[in-house]
Amino acid sequence: MDDERDERDAQRAPEERDTADRHLPVLLQRCIDLLAPALTPSETVPVPVLVDCTLGMGGHTEGVLEQLPTARVVGIDRDPQALRLAGERLARFGDRFTPVHAVYDEIGDVVARLGLPGVQGVLMDLGVSSLQLDEADRGFAYAQDAPLDMRMDQTTGITAADVLNTYDERELTRILREYGEERFAGKIARSIVRRRQERPWERTHELADLVRACIPAATRKTGGNPSKRTFQALRIEVNGELEVLERAVPAAIEALAVGGRLVVESYHSLEDRIVKRAITRGTTSSAPPGLPVEPETHKPYLAALTRGAEEADAEELARNPRSASVRLRAAQRLRPTPDHMRTTSTARSASTTRKEDRR
Ligand SMILES: C[S@@+](CC[C@H](N)C(=O)[O-])C[C@H]1O[C@@H](n2cnc3c(N)ncnc32)[C@H](O)[C@@H]1O
């Protein structure tokens, strides 16, 4: 396996190698193995389609295109820079790969616009990519000084500075506590509001300094960098990550043809809870208890492919530190979603699809 990888690396142009090295895909082989049975061609579906909702550096997509030679991938990302770099890396696959600039809760519109009646696989590898963390000017990293931006799509939406300069203390406390699981949320929020009365928030290092000052020295010695939780919370708020995911998982399930498979990798307990809830809804009978025969319309429309959430093993952890918090869940569509189980949010998208780049 490693020899094969070395050989592939040697064949890549230097700039492609750079993209590949910048983000190691988490649980790559497990994701491919879970998706593969649905992405194998058949008489009725000669060209199976995977929607990679979180294209990023294209690591998972590249694995699928290499290992499943008849599959086609539609790669969605809200970050234009990720789309450009992944597009260069995946150019060798020609029209087997279609990049799309969109937010992933728009998956229904994206699939419809490509004229696909349903897709055979959907993959979601949530959160930020190493590229986004590494790019100093994007403001995701507490260790690098930069403007407080944190938008995955820098062409639209509010920045982290906007949040810090305009949200009231209660809202800031809630965000830090819920999304960052920060014990000192109230104290940090109070200090954020007090500090902005002197001058507006602009730079990441100013925020990192303030968080450090709010956390008692004894607590600072454990649990990693104290800014990690505050930066994570702000990033989730700036990008509306949880609201989008609430709409996106049911929309992804709706995009699947019967037999299609969904694989989701979460890195935050609130993300995993949303994914678990949507899958459990589909794997549970909706028949009222006590009926002698379960009506066809109330049978589960999904089958779970993982027992609970899978985590990374020691080998993966040693190779890829990003996998430390991963929770992987997967399910297969058994039948169309009965009308009474459709969520209203499925039909709604956060925003309209922008610049779609079809090749
Ligand atoms: C963890 S990375 C994916 C890495 C990818 N699997 C790989 O192997 O290179 C997550 C990517 O999803 C994108 N993303 C996050 N939330 C998104 C959303 N709501 N809609 C579209 N893209 C999103 C981010 O911009 C980022 O590039």
The ligand as a Tripos MOL2 file, in Angstrom:
@<TRIPOS>MOLECULE
LIG
   27    29     1     0     0
SMALL
NO_CHARGES

@<TRIPOS>ATOM
      1 C1        -12.4260   18.5160    6.6410 C.3       1 LIG1
      2 S1        -12.4240   19.3100    5.1300 S.3       1 LIG1
      3 C2        -12.6520   18.0280    3.9590 C.3       1 LIG1
      4 C3        -11.3840   17.3610    3.5570 C.3       1 LIG1
      5 C4        -11.5270   16.3550    2.4350 C.3       1 LIG1
      6 N1        -12.3560   15.2560    2.8270 N.3       1 LIG1
      7 C5        -10.1760   15.8690    1.9740 C.2       1 LIG1
      8 O1         -9.8970   14.6780    2.0930 O.co2     1 LIG1
      9 O2         -9.3790   16.6630    1.4690 O.co2     1 LIG1
     10 C6        -13.9710   20.0830    5.1090 C.3       1 LIG1
     11 C7        -14.2400   20.9190    3.8650 C.3       1 LIG1
     12 O3        -15.6430   21.1180    3.8130 O.3       1 LIG1
     13 C8        -15.9250   22.4430    3.4940 C.3       1 LIG1
     14 N2        -17.2020   22.7560    4.1220 N.ar      1 LIG1
     15 C9        -17.4600   22.8530    5.4440 C.ar      1 LIG1
     16 N3        -18.7380   23.1520    5.6530 N.ar      1 LIG1
     17 C10       -19.3110   23.2370    4.4210 C.ar      1 LIG1
     18 C11       -20.6310   23.5170    3.9700 C.ar      1 LIG1
     19 N4        -21.6100   23.7850    4.8300 N.pl3     1 LIG1
     20 N5        -20.8700   23.4850    2.6480 N.ar      1 LIG1
     21 C12       -19.8650   23.2170    1.7610 C.ar      1 LIG1
     22 N6        -18.6040   22.9750    2.1290 N.ar      1 LIG1
     23 C13       -18.3230   22.9800    3.4440 C.ar      1 LIG1
     24 C14       -14.7790   23.2550    4.0540 C.3       1 LIG1
     25 O4        -14.6360   24.4530    3.3190 O.3       1 LIG1
     26 C15       -13.6000   22.2930    3.8860 C.3       1 LIG1
     27 O5        -12.9260   22.5330    2.6760 O.3       1 LIG1
@<TRIPOS>BOND
     1     1     2 1
     2     2     3 1
     3     2    10 1
     4     3     4 1
     5     4     5 1
     6     5     6 1
     7     5     7 1
     8     7     8 2
     9     7     9 1
    10    10    11 1
    11    11    12 1
    12    11    26 1
    13    12    13 1
    14    13    14 1
    15    13    24 1
    16    14    15 ar
    17    14    23 ar
    18    15    16 ar
    19    16    17 ar
    20    17    18 ar
    21    17    23 ar
    22    18    19 1
    23    18    20 ar
    24    20    21 ar
    25    21    22 ar
    26    22    23 ar
    27    24    25 1
    28    24    26 1
    29    26    27 1
@<TRIPOS>SUBSTRUCTURE
     1 LIG1         1 GROUP 0 **** ****
